[in-house]
Amino acid sequence: MNIPIILAIFFLVILSATFSGLTIGMFSLSVDGLERKMKLGDKRAAKVYGVRKNGNFLLCTLLLGNAAVNSAIALCMGEISTGIAAGVVSTGVIFLFGEVIPQAAFSRYALAVGSYTTWLVRLFMFVMWPVAKP
């Protein structure tokens, strides 16, 4: 077994889960709803509003990041296994751990998770700016 490749896959699945969960979580929060909560003094809403107000840029950042990470997972799986087996395993791992579970968790706790991860979203937006902003 190639330990560095397995660690890379594990890290990439975590990134996939983050991108996927943040996409559903951030966009389940309306800008108007965040503004109302900010007026009531909700500091979490103020943190999330800072990134959510740039909806198109945020969406492009998260979707491009998720697509890139999922492609990298498939490529890494190809190093461990071959052909159909790599495709089936990577699809299953991405579907369950990179999509379903994080989307369920992030959508349920969107404001809480969003407020804790705004620094990470800003980092992703900075890194993806040349591709996502235009």
Secondary structure, DSSP 8 states (H G I E B T S, - for coil): --HHHHHHHHHHHHHHHHHHHHHHHHHTS-HHHHHHHHHTT-HHHHHHHHHHTSHHHHHHHHHHHHHHHHHHHHHHHHHHS-HHHHHHHHHHHIIIIIIIHHHHHHHHTHHHHHHHSHHHHHHHHHHHHHHH--
